Amino acid sequence: MAKINYAVLALKAAESDALAMKLKTDGLEKMANWLQDNGAELYGETREDWKPFKNKTIREMLATGARVYESNTGLIDGLDDDLGNITDLYDASITVYFIDVFALYLDRYRLLANRLDFAVGKNAKCCLIVPYGLSKETQEIQDQLMLSFNRLWPTVWRAYLEGNLHRIISRPDDLTNFREYLASASADEPSPLMMRQLTRLWGAPQTEVPRMGV
C-alpha cells in the first residue's frame, strides 16, 4: 500500500496564546475569547499534538493499523522566515495538508497559504478542520474563519467547489471517513510523483483499447 505523506498546519500552544492577543488587537474580541477559553484543550507542544475535537491528537486520529500515513509536518517547522526553502515542501510530494483554521490568522501561515495555494489546489488535497464546538458557540466566529480561508486559499476553494477532493471538517467521524477514504484509494492509485516522472520519460499513457488485426 502506498504511503500517504501529510503535513499538519496547526498552532502550537505558545502560538495560540499569542494569536488570542493579536485577535483582540484586531478587534476580533469574540474569536479571541473563544480561543483563550479553549486553547489549552486544543493545542500542545507540537503541531501534531493539536486536538481539534478535544479528545485525540491529530497524530492519533491519523494512525491506522497499516501505518499508511507518514508525517512531513517537521518540514513546516524547518521553513525559513521568508519561506526561501519552501521547495522542501514541494519536493516531499505531500498528498494532504490538514489545516487548523485558526492558524490562518498568524502572518507566517498566511504567507505560507499564499505560496502553497496554487500547488495544493492543483496537485494535493487540503483538509480544513474547524475546531469542535465552534459552531455551537456562535455562527459569527465560524463565518469569519471561513471567510479568511476563502481569501487565503482561492485556488483550493475554487477546486473544492468544482468537486475536487478537498474537505471542510467539523466532526470526528468526518475526519475518520476522509482518512479511510484516502487510505483505500492509495491502495489502487500509483504515486502522483511517480506518474509525473513516468510521463516525462515515456509520454502520456496510452488509453485506447487495442484492436485485433484483421
Secondary structure per residue as TSV (DSSP state, phi and psi in degrees):
chain	resnum	aa	ss	phi	psi
A	1	M	-	360.0	132.7
A	2	A	-	-67.9	143.9
A	3	K	-	-74.4	146.0
A	4	I	E	-108.4	107.9
A	5	N	E	-78.0	130.6
A	6	Y	E	-135.3	161.9
A	7	A	E	-139.2	142.8
A	8	V	E	-107.3	119.4
A	9	L	E	-104.3	86.0
A	10	A	-	-135.2	161.4
A	11	L	-	-71.6	155.0
A	12	K	-	-97.8	167.7
A	13	A	H	-56.8	-44.7
A	14	A	H	-64.1	-37.1
A	15	E	H	-69.3	-31.7
A	16	S	H	-62.1	-44.5
A	17	D	H	-63.0	-42.9
A	18	A	H	-65.7	-37.8
A	19	L	H	-67.7	-38.8
A	20	A	H	-58.4	-40.5
A	21	M	H	-67.2	-40.1
A	22	K	H	-64.6	-41.3
A	23	L	H	-63.0	-38.4
A	24	K	H	-65.3	-41.5
A	25	T	H	-61.9	-35.0
A	26	D	T	-82.0	0.9
A	27	G	T	86.0	10.4
A	28	L	-	-97.3	66.7
A	29	E	H	-62.7	-46.3
A	30	K	H	-62.1	-43.2
A	31	M	H	-65.4	-41.7
A	32	A	H	-62.5	-43.1
A	33	N	H	-64.7	-40.8
A	34	W	H	-62.8	-42.2
A	35	L	H	-66.6	-40.3
A	36	Q	H	-63.9	-38.7
A	37	D	H	-72.3	-27.5
A	38	N	H	-116.5	-11.1
A	39	G	H	-57.9	-37.8
A	40	A	H	-64.0	-30.3
A	41	E	H	-83.0	-21.7
A	42	L	H	-90.6	-37.8
A	43	Y	-	-120.0	153.9
A	44	G	-	-134.8	-157.4
A	45	E	S	-71.3	-34.8
A	46	T	S	-117.4	168.1
A	47	R	G	-63.8	-34.4
A	48	E	G	-85.1	2.6
A	49	D	G	-85.3	-4.1
A	50	W	-	-55.6	130.9
A	51	K	-	-117.7	83.4
A	52	P	T	-60.8	-24.7
A	53	F	T	-115.8	15.2
A	54	K	S	66.6	10.5
A	55	N	S	-117.9	-56.6
A	56	K	S	-115.5	153.3
A	57	T	-	-72.7	161.0
A	58	I	H	-62.6	-32.7
A	59	R	H	-61.4	-45.0
A	60	E	H	-67.4	-36.6
A	61	M	H	-71.5	-21.7
A	62	L	T	-94.6	-3.3
A	63	A	-	-73.4	133.1
A	64	T	-	-130.8	158.6
A	65	G	T	-59.7	-33.6
A	66	A	T	-83.5	-3.9
A	67	R	-	53.3	50.6
A	68	V	-	-73.6	-35.8
A	69	Y	E	-88.4	131.9
A	70	E	E	-123.7	123.6
A	71	S	E	-78.3	134.8
A	72	N	-	-120.7	19.4
A	73	T	T	-62.0	-29.4
A	74	G	H	-57.5	-26.5
A	75	L	H	-64.9	-30.9
A	76	I	H	-68.7	-41.1
A	77	D	H	-65.0	-27.8
A	78	G	T	-86.8	1.8
A	79	L	-	-71.4	140.7
A	80	D	-	-67.1	161.2
A	81	D	T	-59.1	-35.8
A	82	D	T	-93.1	7.1
A	83	L	-	59.4	28.8
A	84	G	T	-63.1	-23.5
A	85	N	T	-105.4	29.2
A	86	I	T	-63.7	-19.4
A	87	T	H	-60.8	-20.5
A	88	D	H	-59.8	-36.5
A	89	L	H	-70.2	-42.7
A	90	Y	H	-61.7	-44.6
A	91	D	H	-66.7	-22.1
A	92	A	T	-76.3	-8.2
A	93	S	T	49.0	55.1
A	94	I	-	-70.4	128.8
A	95	T	-	-79.2	-40.9
A	96	V	E	-145.9	136.9
A	97	Y	E	-106.3	126.6
A	98	F	E	-98.6	117.8
A	99	I	E	-116.5	127.8
A	100	D	E	-82.6	118.9
A	101	V	G	-61.7	-28.3
A	102	F	G	-69.3	-29.0
A	103	A	G	-61.4	-23.8
A	104	L	G	-73.7	-1.1
A	105	Y	G	-96.2	-2.7
A	106	L	S	-95.8	138.8
A	107	D	H	-56.8	-39.1
A	108	R	H	-59.7	-42.5
A	109	Y	H	-84.2	-21.7
A	110	R	H	-66.2	-42.5
A	111	L	H	-64.6	-41.8
A	112	L	H	-62.8	-42.0
A	113	A	H	-60.3	-42.4
A	114	N	H	-61.4	-38.5
A	115	R	H	-78.7	-27.1
A	116	L	H	-95.3	-18.5
A	117	D	H	-50.1	-52.1
A	118	F	H	-65.4	-45.6
A	119	A	H	-63.2	-43.1
A	120	V	H	-70.1	-41.4
A	121	G	H	-60.5	-33.0
A	122	K	H	-97.1	-32.8
A	123	N	H	-122.8	-4.4
A	124	A	S	-139.4	-167.1
A	125	K	E	-125.8	145.8
A	126	C	E	-122.1	125.5
A	127	C	E	-117.1	100.3
A	128	L	E	-83.7	127.2
A	129	I	E	-114.9	122.0
A	130	V	-	-92.4	124.3
A	131	P	-	-53.3	143.6
A	132	Y	T	-60.1	132.4
A	133	G	T	88.1	-6.7
A	134	L	H	-63.5	-44.9
A	135	S	H	-66.1	-22.7
A	136	K	H	-76.6	-23.5
A	137	E	H	-75.0	-54.8
A	138	T	-	-166.7	132.0
A	139	Q	H	-66.1	-28.9
A	140	E	H	-60.8	-42.1
A	141	I	H	-63.0	-45.7
A	142	Q	H	-64.0	-40.2
A	143	D	H	-61.9	-40.2
A	144	Q	H	-65.9	-40.6
A	145	L	H	-64.8	-42.4
A	146	M	H	-67.4	-36.0
A	147	L	H	-63.8	-40.3
A	148	S	H	-61.6	-43.6
A	149	F	H	-61.0	-46.2
A	150	N	H	-58.6	-39.6
A	151	R	H	-73.7	-35.4
A	152	L	H	-85.7	-25.4
A	153	W	-	-124.8	60.1
A	154	P	H	-63.3	-37.7
A	155	T	H	-68.4	-42.3
A	156	V	H	-61.9	-44.9
A	157	W	H	-63.4	-42.4
A	158	R	H	-64.1	-42.7
A	159	A	H	-63.3	-37.8
A	160	Y	H	-60.8	-45.9
A	161	L	H	-66.7	-26.1
A	162	E	T	-85.3	0.0
A	163	G	T	102.6	2.0
A	164	N	-	-67.1	158.8
A	165	L	S	-82.9	65.7
A	166	H	-	-107.5	150.4
A	167	R	E	-128.7	149.2
A	168	I	E	-118.7	119.6
A	169	I	E	-123.8	135.3
A	170	S	-	-133.4	6.2
A	171	R	S	-135.4	147.7
A	172	P	H	-57.4	-41.4
A	173	D	H	-64.0	-31.7
A	174	D	H	-66.9	-37.6
A	175	L	H	-69.4	-39.5
A	176	T	H	-61.8	-42.0
A	177	N	H	-60.4	-46.2
A	178	F	H	-65.1	-42.2
A	179	R	H	-58.6	-47.1
A	180	E	H	-71.0	-34.5
A	181	Y	H	-62.5	-47.5
A	182	L	H	-64.1	-39.3
A	183	A	H	-63.6	-42.2
A	184	S	H	-65.5	-42.0
A	185	A	H	-67.2	-33.3
A	186	S	H	-67.7	-20.2
A	187	A	T	-71.7	-22.9
A	188	D	T	-109.8	-16.5
A	189	E	S	-106.1	136.5
A	190	P	-	-69.9	160.6
A	191	S	-	-60.4	134.5
A	192	P	H	-58.2	-38.0
A	193	L	H	-63.0	-43.4
A	194	M	H	-62.2	-41.5
A	195	M	H	-64.2	-39.6
A	196	R	H	-65.0	-40.0
A	197	Q	H	-66.2	-42.3
A	198	L	H	-65.7	-37.5
A	199	T	H	-65.2	-39.4
A	200	R	H	-63.6	-36.4
A	201	L	H	-78.0	-43.4
A	202	W	H	-117.2	-2.7
A	203	G	-	86.1	177.7
A	204	A	S	-64.5	145.4
A	205	P	-	-64.8	146.5
A	206	Q	-	-80.4	120.4
A	207	T	-	-110.1	-3.1
A	208	E	S	-70.6	144.8
A	209	V	-	-73.5	123.9
A	210	P	-	-62.2	144.3
A	211	R	-	-108.6	143.1
A	212	M	-	-74.4	140.7
A	213	G	-	-68.0	150.4
A	214	V	-	-91.6	360.0
